[in-house]
């Protein structure tokens, strides 16, 4: 685990504070949201560079695990997100949009780090990454339309255009780059090793610009972090119990149960944020909710990894006896 990954919540919080100061005391308070999109598209470009679509074949071989993970991520999780949004944020459609976008997008990067820390099946989670990425992109407009379409002025065509614009450009550039680097193993290896750090750099730059331009909205909603804490904690507790329960009932190996926990717990806030900035420019709290989400999520994932690691060690000790 890189040093940057370990202190990710601190870096995001520091970027937010820097953005607030720059927004208050410099002209950055009037910066265009286009810069946020630019940095997030750079982040997605780095992410797509590391995605191996060939792993789809491996995921298809482990049908039981893949099906369980997909049902939890794309059937159970959206329903839980919708219910939590209505219960805790019935008065704020913006936060409900942000919460839904955060919770229906499975993570495609740092969940692998936590899977490894808890001694889970990293290879299995790598194999499911491409299908998670494809499905969340395809299904996000569906979830927004089905769960919230009657409450917001949402042009489905505009949402789809925003998704295509934000995702297709970095994806195409990543494909071209991979072709160029195919025979340049040294450069390709360096990019792979620095992927997490580069993603964190562009995420922090996006957060700085966002908080610089939206500082007034945050000051008007200072309790948003506290308000999001309880529903997100409930979400993570429910998903943890569901993954553990299903894994044990189906008699998954313990390494696979650990992997299932993290592919269903961790969320893809950068991708959701990129889409939100493009699709909902008039709803600033949507983006703020998506930035605040990882500040709660990452410490929770760290605690869960320690719990699962201890569980694994104790189980191994009993088996040896």
C-alpha positions in Angstrom: 0.0 0.0 0.0 1.5 3.3 -1.0 2.0 6.1 1.5 -0.4 8.2 -0.5 -3.1 5.5 -0.3 -2.6 5.3 3.5 -3.2 9.0 4.0 -5.9 9.4 1.3 -8.6 10.8 3.5 -6.1 13.3 5.0 -5.0 14.4 1.5 -8.6 14.9 0.3 -9.4 16.9 3.4 -6.3 19.0 3.0 -7.2 19.6 -0.7 -10.7 20.7 0.4 -9.2 23.2 3.0 -6.7 24.6 0.4 -9.6 25.0 -2.1 -11.7 26.9 0.5 -8.8 29.3 1.3 -8.0 29.8 -2.4 -11.6 30.4 -3.2 -11.9 33.0 -0.4 -8.7 35.0 -0.9 -7.9 34.5 -4.7 -9.8 34.8 -8.0 -10.3 31.0 -8.0 -13.6 31.5 -6.3 -14.9 32.3 -9.8 -13.2 29.4 -11.6 -15.1 27.5 -14.2 -16.4 24.0 -13.3 -14.8 22.9 -16.6 -11.5 22.6 -14.8 -13.0 20.1 -12.4 -14.1 18.0 -15.3 -10.6 18.3 -16.9 -8.8 17.0 -13.7 -11.4 14.2 -13.2 -11.0 13.1 -16.9 -7.3 12.9 -16.3 -7.9 10.8 -13.3 -10.2 8.5 -15.3 -7.6 8.3 -18.1 -5.0 7.0 -15.6 -7.7 4.5 -14.2 -8.5 3.2 -17.7 -4.8 2.7 -18.5 -4.7 0.0 -15.7 -7.9 -1.8 -16.6 -7.4 -5.1 -18.4 -10.6 -6.0 -20.3 -9.1 -9.4 -20.9 -9.9 -10.2 -17.3 -13.6 -10.4 -18.2 -12.9 -14.0 -19.3 -11.6 -14.9 -15.9 -14.6 -13.3 -14.2 -16.9 -15.4 -16.3 -15.2 -18.6 -15.3 -16.0 -18.0 -11.6 -19.7 -17.8 -12.2 -20.9 -18.2 -8.6 -18.7 -15.4 -7.2 -19.3 -13.1 -10.1 -23.1 -13.5 -10.0 -23.2 -12.9 -6.2 -21.1 -9.8 -6.5 -23.2 -8.4 -9.3 -26.5 -9.1 -7.6 -25.3 -7.3 -4.4 -23.7 -4.4 -6.3 -26.4 -3.8 -9.0 -29.7 -5.1 -7.4 -29.5 -4.9 -3.6 -27.2 -1.9 -3.3 -29.4 0.5 -5.4 -32.5 -0.4 -3.3 -30.6 0.3 -0.1 -29.3 3.6 -1.4 -32.8 4.7 -2.4 -34.2 3.8 1.0 -31.4 5.5 2.9 -31.8 8.6 0.7 -35.5 8.9 1.4 -35.2 8.2 5.1 -32.4 10.6 5.8 -32.6 13.2 3.1 -36.2 13.4 2.1 -35.9 17.2 2.2 -32.9 17.4 -0.2 -33.1 16.0 -3.7 -29.5 17.1 -4.3 -28.0 15.0 -1.6 -30.2 12.1 -2.6 -28.8 12.3 -6.1 -25.3 12.5 -4.7 -25.8 9.6 -2.3 -27.4 7.4 -5.0 -24.6 8.1 -7.5 -22.0 7.3 -4.8 -23.5 4.1 -3.7 -24.4 2.5 -7.0 -20.9 2.7 -8.4 -18.6 -0.2 -7.2 -14.9 0.9 -6.7 -12.3 0.1 -9.4 -9.1 1.0 -7.6 -8.5 1.2 -3.9 -10.8 -1.8 -3.1 -7.9 -4.0 -4.4 -5.5 -2.4 -1.8 -7.9 -3.3 1.1 -8.5 -6.8 -0.3 -4.7 -7.4 -0.2 -4.3 -5.9 3.3 -7.0 -8.3 4.6 -5.4 -11.2 2.8 -8.4 -11.7 0.4 -8.4 -13.0 -3.1 -7.0 -10.0 -5.0 -6.8 -11.9 -8.3 -10.5 -12.7 -8.2 -11.3 -9.0 -7.5 -9.1 -7.9 -10.4 -11.0 -10.2 -12.7 -14.4 -8.7 -11.8 -13.2 -5.1 -12.1 -13.9 -4.6 -15.9 -17.5 -5.9 -15.6 -18.1 -3.7 -12.6 -16.9 -0.7 -14.5 -18.9 -1.3 -17.6 -22.2 -2.1 -15.7 -22.0 1.0 -13.4 -21.6 3.3 -16.4 -24.5 1.6 -18.3 -26.8 1.4 -15.3 -26.3 4.7 -13.6 -28.7 6.6 -15.9 -31.2 3.8 -15.3 -31.0 4.1 -11.5 -31.3 7.9 -11.6 -34.3 7.8 -13.9 -36.1 4.9 -12.1 -35.5 6.2 -8.5 -35.4 10.0 -8.9 -36.7 10.8 -12.4 -40.1 11.9 -11.2 -38.5 14.5 -8.8 -35.9 16.2 -10.9 -35.8 18.0 -14.2 -33.5 15.4 -15.9 -33.0 15.1 -19.6 -31.9 11.5 -20.1 -30.3 12.4 -23.4 -28.2 15.1 -21.7 -27.2 12.7 -18.9 -26.1 10.2 -21.5 -24.2 12.8 -23.4 -22.4 13.9 -20.2 -21.4 10.3 -19.4 -20.2 9.7 -23.0 -18.2 13.0 -23.0 -16.6 12.5 -19.6 -15.8 8.8 -20.0 -15.3 8.2 -23.7 -12.5 10.7 -24.2 -10.2 9.4 -21.5 -11.1 5.8 -22.5 -10.1 6.4 -26.1 -6.9 8.1 -25.1 -6.1 5.2 -22.7 -6.6 2.7 -25.5 -4.3 4.7 -27.8 -1.7 5.1 -25.0 -1.7 1.4 -24.3 -1.1 0.7 -28.0 1.8 3.1 -28.0 3.3 1.7 -24.8 2.8 -2.0 -25.8 6.5 -2.5 -26.6 7.8 0.1 -24.0 7.7 -2.1 -20.9 9.8 0.3 -18.7 7.4 3.2 -19.2 4.3 1.0 -18.9 5.6 -0.4 -15.7 6.3 3.1 -14.3 2.8 4.3 -15.2 1.4 1.1 -13.5 3.4 1.7 -10.3 2.4 5.4 -10.1 -1.2 4.8 -11.0 -2.6 5.3 -7.5 -0.4 8.4 -6.9 -1.4 10.0 -10.2 -5.1 9.3 -9.5 -4.8 10.9 -6.1 -3.0 13.9 -7.6 -5.8 14.6 -10.1 -8.5 13.9 -7.6 -6.9 16.4 -5.1 -6.6 19.0 -7.9 -10.3 18.5 -8.8 -11.3 18.8 -5.1 -9.2 22.0 -4.7 -11.0 23.6 -7.7 -14.4 22.3 -6.5 -14.1 23.7 -3.0 -12.7 27.0 -4.3 -15.7 27.5 -6.6 -18.3 26.0 -4.3 -17.0 27.2 -0.9 -20.1 29.4 -0.3 -22.4 26.3 -0.7 -20.3 24.4 1.8 -20.4 27.2 4.3 -24.2 27.2 3.9 -24.3 23.5 4.6 -21.6 22.9 7.3 -23.3 19.9 8.8 -23.4 17.9 5.6 -20.5 15.7 6.7 -22.3 14.8 9.9 -25.6 14.2 8.1 -23.9 11.8 5.7 -22.1 9.9 8.5 -25.0 7.9 9.8 -26.6 6.7 6.5 -23.2 5.7 5.1 -22.3 3.9 8.3 -25.7 2.0 8.1 -24.9 1.2 4.4 -21.5 -0.2 5.1 -22.8 -2.3 8.1 -25.6 -3.7 6.0 -23.3 -4.6 3.0 -20.7 -6.1 5.3 -23.4 -8.4 6.9 -24.9 -9.3 3.6 -21.5 -10.2 2.0 -20.4 -12.2 5.0 -23.8 -14.0 5.3 -24.0 -15.0 1.6 -20.4 -16.0 1.4 -20.8 -18.3 4.4 -24.1 -19.8 3.2 -22.6 -20.6 -0.2 -19.4 -21.9 1.5 -17.0 -19.6 -0.3 -13.4 -19.9 0.7 -12.5 -17.3 3.3 -10.2 -15.4 0.9 -13.2 -15.1 -1.5 -15.5 -13.9 1.3 -12.9 -11.1 2.1 -12.8 -10.2 -1.6 -16.6 -10.1 -1.8 -16.7 -7.7 1.2 -14.5 -5.2 -0.5 -15.9 -5.3 -4.0 -19.4 -4.6 -2.5 -18.3 -2.1 0.2 -15.9 0.2 -1.7 -17.4 2.9 -3.9 -16.2 4.7 -7.1 -16.6 8.3 -6.0 -14.2 9.8 -8.7 -16.2 8.4 -11.6 -19.5 9.5 -10.0 -18.0 12.9 -9.3 -16.9 13.3 -12.9 -20.4 12.5 -14.2 -22.1 14.7 -11.6 -20.1 17.8 -12.4 -21.0 17.4 -16.1 -24.6 16.2 -15.7 -25.8 18.4 -12.7 -23.9 21.7 -12.9 -26.9 23.5 -11.2 -26.9 21.1 -8.2 -23.7 21.9 -6.3 -24.6 19.7 -3.3 -24.5 16.6 -5.5 -20.8 17.1 -6.1 -20.2 18.1 -2.4 -21.8 14.9 -1.2 -19.6 12.8 -3.6 -16.4 14.6 -2.3 -17.4 14.1 1.4 -18.3 10.4 0.8 -14.6 9.1 0.7 -13.8 11.0 3.9 -16.2 8.5 5.6 -15.7 5.5 3.4 -11.9 5.1 3.5 -11.6 5.0 7.3 -14.4 2.5 7.4 -12.7 0.3 4.8 -9.5 0.5 6.9 -11.4 -0.7 10.0 -13.1 -3.5 8.0 -9.7 -4.7 6.6 -8.3 -5.0 10.1 -11.4 -6.9 11.3 -11.3 -9.3 8.4 -7.5 -9.8 8.8 -8.0 -10.7 12.5 -10.8 -13.0 11.5 -8.6 -14.7 9.0 -5.7 -15.1 11.4 -7.9 -16.5 14.2 -9.5 -19.0 11.7 -6.2 -20.1 10.5 -5.0 -20.7 14.0 -8.0 -22.8 14.8 -7.5 -24.9 11.6 -3.9 -25.5 12.6 -5.0 -26.8 16.0 
